[in-house]
């Protein structure tokens, strides 16, 4: 028996650097090397784009997501390469930010 993909997720222009699945909400959240994080349904539909605060100011400040985690309550925490944490709602609204000098793994 061969496994077949349930869905093909599209929308990133660069390689995927991080991803998470929130089975309770039926969401897949992924981040790419030079672009925004995307929220897809498990069926493959692109639902939202999560833009970092610096990305909204211009492409030269584009942040690279390193880690993503989603909660069953509908929050998404993204850690970016420069030490910035952002909390988004699954509706795409930026709720909070925090910077750290620590290396997070």
Secondary structure, DSSP 8 states (H G I E B T S, - for coil): -----S------SS-EEEEEEETTTTEEEEEETTS-EEEEETTS-EEEEE--HHHHH-GGG---EEEEEE-TTSEEEEEETTSEEEEEETTS-EEEEEE-SS---
